[in-house]
Amino acid sequence: MLIDFFYTLRAAKLPVSVKEFLTLLEALKLGVVGPNAQQTDDSTPSGYKLEDFYFLARTTLVKDEKHYDKFDRAFSAYFHGVELVTDFTQEVPLDWLKKTLELDLTPEQKAAIEKMGWDELMETLKKRLEEQKERHEGGSKWIGTGGTSPFGHGGYNPQGIRIGGAGKNKSAVKVWEQRAYRDYDDTQELGTRNIKVALRRLRKFAREGHVEELDLDDTIRCTAANAGYLDIKMRPERHNNVKVLLLMDVGGTMDEHIARVEELFSAAKTEFKHLEFYYFHNCVYDFVWKNNRRRFAEKFPTWDIVRKYNKDYKLIFIGDATMSPYEILQPGGSVEYSNEEAGAEWLGRLTHAYPQFAWINPEPQGVWQYRQSISIVQQLMSQRMFPMTLKGLEEAMRLLSK
């Protein structure tokens, strides 16, 4: 039975070897994970609790944390959509957030719903948490599902706080949950060489390192000066000496652009010898991170980034700039925590520290004019925003190379 599981992991492009698979079988045989007499699912190893088997399989088969996301998706696909239990602490009872009603409003009904301002929204949520004692559904006031209330999920409100559920209308100004993002895969195979060709417009070659290639001109000159006796001269190979600081938006609406961003990320790691990268979500605030699974445990203060890298670095943002305007302009506007300073302040500090900067946006350029947040970011970037197209990348690289 587990042979098919092994082939599922290989089909998901996980570097799982036969030796590691045999280690998993041996661990099961030796009883590393305890049996569960109540487990009757035929698709799991007989007598074992599925969650225990998951952690054992991941430990023995996955050699690098960057493959955890691929493993999770392959595991869930093989075991018919199993969801692992996550120990999140939530003050809002889960039964309040179970959606049984799907709201379908006309454009006229949506237009009639008034949205609250930032301060009113936060104050009202505080009151609701103090007053509400039971589950609500389909209403316009309480924390619930399927209604027009600004608190909850599964319904519609032009501006609210999503609690639980999944984003559908992209109108939440804050999200009450701890979300897990996955790192962009820098080993993604490119379907085209065009991205690499576009990035090569940002070049500044210098000879450095060990002697690696023949210096033909110097060899001819020295041989002639040596009365015809061959005198071979070598020199260091030329490398692109451009330094790039890459800040990438991850999670939320960026999930729609993962494949394209991974292609660009792969190309950048190939073309730029001096590449430093960090992640942020929606807008840059007082910290960034390198590993999405440890983004709250291993944070890098943005001020430290500014102090660490000199102004000769080219600063490139990659993000769709699609968010609530509050996330850019309002202290505390981040959807994930209460930031002391507005995102606009941090964007200003970064662009001031690195005079050569650009923003690459994977959203189609035709929708930019309809997104208020994109217009705001464009202004903060001094209109240095380019679409993630071949032409857009070439224009961005040409600007950065000046």
Secondary structure in CASP SS format (residue, H / E / C, confidence):
PFRMAT SS
TARGET T0000
AUTHOR 0000-0000-0000
METHOD secondary structure of the structure
MODEL  1
M C 1.00
L H 1.00
I H 1.00
D H 1.00
F H 1.00
F H 1.00
Y H 1.00
T H 1.00
L H 1.00
R H 1.00
A H 1.00
A C 1.00
K C 1.00
L C 1.00
P C 1.00
V C 1.00
S C 1.00
V H 1.00
K H 1.00
E H 1.00
F H 1.00
L H 1.00
T H 1.00
L H 1.00
L H 1.00
E H 1.00
A H 1.00
L H 1.00
K H 1.00
L C 1.00
G C 1.00
V C 1.00
V C 1.00
G C 1.00
P E 1.00
N C 1.00
A C 1.00
Q C 1.00
Q C 1.00
T C 1.00
D C 1.00
D C 1.00
S C 1.00
T C 1.00
P C 1.00
S C 1.00
G C 1.00
Y E 1.00
K C 1.00
L H 1.00
E H 1.00
D H 1.00
F H 1.00
Y H 1.00
F H 1.00
L H 1.00
A H 1.00
R H 1.00
T H 1.00
T H 1.00
L H 1.00
V C 1.00
K C 1.00
D C 1.00
E H 1.00
K H 1.00
H H 1.00
Y H 1.00
D H 1.00
K H 1.00
F H 1.00
D H 1.00
R H 1.00
A H 1.00
F H 1.00
S H 1.00
A H 1.00
Y H 1.00
F C 1.00
H C 1.00
G C 1.00
V C 1.00
E C 1.00
L C 1.00
V C 1.00
T C 1.00
D C 1.00
F C 1.00
T C 1.00
Q C 1.00
E C 1.00
V C 1.00
P C 1.00
L H 1.00
D H 1.00
W H 1.00
L H 1.00
K C 1.00
K C 1.00
T C 1.00
L C 1.00
E C 1.00
L C 1.00
D C 1.00
L C 1.00
T C 1.00
P H 1.00
E H 1.00
Q H 1.00
K H 1.00
A H 1.00
A C 1.00
I C 1.00
E C 1.00
K C 1.00
M C 1.00
G C 1.00
W H 1.00
D H 1.00
E H 1.00
L H 1.00
M H 1.00
E H 1.00
T H 1.00
L H 1.00
K H 1.00
K H 1.00
R H 1.00
L H 1.00
E H 1.00
E H 1.00
Q C 1.00
K C 1.00
E C 1.00
R C 1.00
H E 1.00
E E 1.00
G C 1.00
G C 1.00
S C 1.00
K C 1.00
W C 1.00
I C 1.00
G E 1.00
T E 1.00
G C 1.00
G C 1.00
T C 1.00
S C 1.00
P C 1.00
F E 1.00
G E 1.00
H E 1.00
G C 1.00
G C 1.00
Y C 1.00
N C 1.00
P C 1.00
Q C 1.00
G E 1.00
I E 1.00
R E 1.00
I E 1.00
G C 1.00
G C 1.00
A C 1.00
G C 1.00
K C 1.00
N C 1.00
K C 1.00
S C 1.00
A E 1.00
V E 1.00
K E 1.00
V E 1.00
W E 1.00
E C 1.00
Q C 1.00
R C 1.00
A C 1.00
Y C 1.00
R C 1.00
D C 1.00
Y C 1.00
D C 1.00
D C 1.00
T C 1.00
Q C 1.00
E C 1.00
L C 1.00
G C 1.00
T C 1.00
R C 1.00
N H 1.00
I H 1.00
K H 1.00
V H 1.00
A H 1.00
L H 1.00
R C 1.00
R C 1.00
L C 1.00
R C 1.00
K C 1.00
F E 1.00
A E 1.00
R E 1.00
E E 1.00
G E 1.00
H E 1.00
V E 1.00
E E 1.00
E E 1.00
L E 1.00
D C 1.00
L H 1.00
D H 1.00
D H 1.00
T H 1.00
I H 1.00
R H 1.00
C H 1.00
T H 1.00
A H 1.00
A H 1.00
N C 1.00
A C 1.00
G C 1.00
Y C 1.00
L C 1.00
D C 1.00
I C 1.00
K C 1.00
M E 1.00
R E 1.00
P E 1.00
E E 1.00
R E 1.00
H E 1.00
N E 1.00
N C 1.00
V C 1.00
K E 1.00
V E 1.00
L E 1.00
L E 1.00
L E 1.00
M E 1.00
D E 1.00
V C 1.00
G C 1.00
G H 1.00
T H 1.00
M H 1.00
D H 1.00
E H 1.00
H H 1.00
I H 1.00
A H 1.00
R H 1.00
V H 1.00
E H 1.00
E H 1.00
L H 1.00
F H 1.00
S H 1.00
A H 1.00
A H 1.00
K H 1.00
T H 1.00
E H 1.00
F C 1.00
K C 1.00
H E 1.00
L E 1.00
E E 1.00
F E 1.00
Y E 1.00
Y E 1.00
F E 1.00
H C 1.00
N C 1.00
C C 1.00
V C 1.00
Y C 1.00
D C 1.00
F E 1.00
V E 1.00
W E 1.00
K C 1.00
N C 1.00
N H 1.00
R H 1.00
R H 1.00
R C 1.00
F C 1.00
A C 1.00
E C 1.00
K E 1.00
F E 1.00
P E 1.00
T H 1.00
W H 1.00
D H 1.00
I H 1.00
V H 1.00
R H 1.00
K H 1.00
Y C 1.00
N C 1.00
K C 1.00
D C 1.00
Y C 1.00
K E 1.00
L E 1.00
I E 1.00
F E 1.00
I E 1.00
G C 1.00
D C 1.00
A C 1.00
T C 1.00
M C 1.00
S C 1.00
P C 1.00
Y H 1.00
E H 1.00
I H 1.00
L H 1.00
Q C 1.00
P C 1.00
G C 1.00
G C 1.00
S C 1.00
V C 1.00
E C 1.00
Y C 1.00
S C 1.00
N C 1.00
E C 1.00
E C 1.00
A C 1.00
G H 1.00
A H 1.00
E H 1.00
W H 1.00
L H 1.00
G H 1.00
R H 1.00
L H 1.00
T H 1.00
H H 1.00
A H 1.00
Y C 1.00
P C 1.00
Q C 1.00
F E 1.00
A E 1.00
W E 1.00
I E 1.00
N E 1.00
P C 1.00
E C 1.00
P C 1.00
Q H 1.00
G H 1.00
V H 1.00
W H 1.00
Q H 1.00
Y H 1.00
R C 1.00
Q H 1.00
S H 1.00
I H 1.00
S H 1.00
I H 1.00
V H 1.00
Q H 1.00
Q H 1.00
L H 1.00
M C 1.00
S C 1.00
Q C 1.00
R C 1.00
M E 1.00
F E 1.00
P E 1.00
M C 1.00
T C 1.00
L H 1.00
K H 1.00
G H 1.00
L H 1.00
E H 1.00
E H 1.00
A H 1.00
M H 1.00
R H 1.00
L H 1.00
L H 1.00
S C 1.00
K C 1.00
END
